[in-house]
Structure formats: C-alpha cells, structure tokens
C-alpha cells in the first residue's frame, strides 16, 4: 500500500515538474525598485513606470510588452507575462494586441 502511494506521489511530482517546463513560468521578480522621487512607489525603469506600493498596473500601447506589473509591500516588482502555451496540431497563435490590458493582450491559440 505505501509503496503504491509513493509511486503515485512520485509520478504526481514528475508531472508537475514537466508541466512547468512545457508551459513555462511567466512571472518575473525585480527587487530594490523603490522609486527615487515618488514615495510609496516602485519604479519599472524599462517602461519609466511608477506603480503604487501594493497596487497593480496594466500598461497598454507598449510595443512588444503584454504584462501586469505589481509592486509588493517590500518594493519588489512582480511582472506577470503571458503564459507560454504549447502549439498543438491544427492550431495557430493569434497576434498580441498591445492596445488591450493584460491578459487580453496575450496571443491566443486558435484551432480548426
């Protein structure tokens, strides 16, 4: 009984690890992002974006950027990008629409 349960748990962990490698991880963290001049804000230098502490921003109309940007209480930026999706047979990806906020700006999988 225990051996069967351990085998099942091992397969569960392997499946979880493999699903992460197929789908990819889409959250990026950046520390020490306290804004130099605006109190209680993080600063995302690449976009010249100030985000209030404990708040989330959804930038739009930024070429090749589709994500939400969250400033944690400790001034760590959490940048959540579109999830990676494996292309299936008979399917194509739509284009990103950078005029829309995350997650609507993400490419989608369309299948026949």
N, C-alpha and C positions, 0 to 999 in steps of 0.2 A: 504494500500500500504506500509506504513512504517513498520507496524507490520510484514508483509510478508518478507520484506527486512531484518529486524533484525533477524528473524528466519533463513533465508538463511545464513546470516553472522555468526550467532551462529554455525550453522552446519559446515560452512567452517572452523571456528576456531577449533571446536572439531575434524574434520577430519585431520587437520594439526597436532594437538597435538597427536592424535592416530597414525598417520603415523610415527611420530618421535619416538614413543615408540615401534613400530613394527620394523622399520628399524634400530633404534638405532642411536646414534650420534658417529661419528668416528674421531673427531678432539680433540686432547688433547693439552692443553696450559701449558707451563712452563715458569715462569718468572725468572728474575735475572740470566740469563745464560751466561753473558758476560765471554768470555774465559779469564782465569787468565794470560796467557802469550802471546797470539796471538791477536794483536789489530784488531778491527773491525770484530770480530768473536763471535758467540755463541758457547757454549760447551755443547754437549749432553753426560753427564758423563757415562750413561749406555753403550753406544757404543764407548766411547772415540773418539767422532766425533766432529771435528771443522767445523762449517758452516759459511761462509762469511755472514756478515750482508746484508740483502735484497736479499739473494740467497736461493736456494733450493737444497738439497742433496737427492739422491735416493740410499740409501745403498743397496747393494746386498751381497749374500752369508753370511748373518747373520741368524743363526738358529732361527726360530720362530719369525722373525721380517720382516714385509712387510709394509712399510710406506714411505711417503716422509717427510722430515724434513726441515722446512723453518725457517730461522732466520729473524725476523722482525727488523725494524729500531730501536726499543726500547729494543732489546735483549730478546725478548720473543720468545721462540721456539713454533712453531705450528707443531704438529706431526699428520699427516693425515693418519689414518689406513684404512684398507679395510672396506667398508660399510657392515653392517650386512644385511643379506638377509634372509627372512623367507622361510623355506623349504616347497615346495609345494608337493602335492601327485604325485607320479611317478617320482620324481626328486632326484638327489643325488648331493653332493658337490664334486668337484674335489679337489685334494690336492693343497696346496700352492706350488709354485715353487720359492724358495728363491734365486735362481740364476738370476731371472729376476727383473728389477726395477719396482717400484710401477707405475701404478696399475696392471701391467701384472703378478705380483707375487701373486695376490689375488686369492683365491679359486673362482671357478665359479659354477653356478647352471646348471647342465645338466639334461634335461628332456627327457622322452621317446617320 
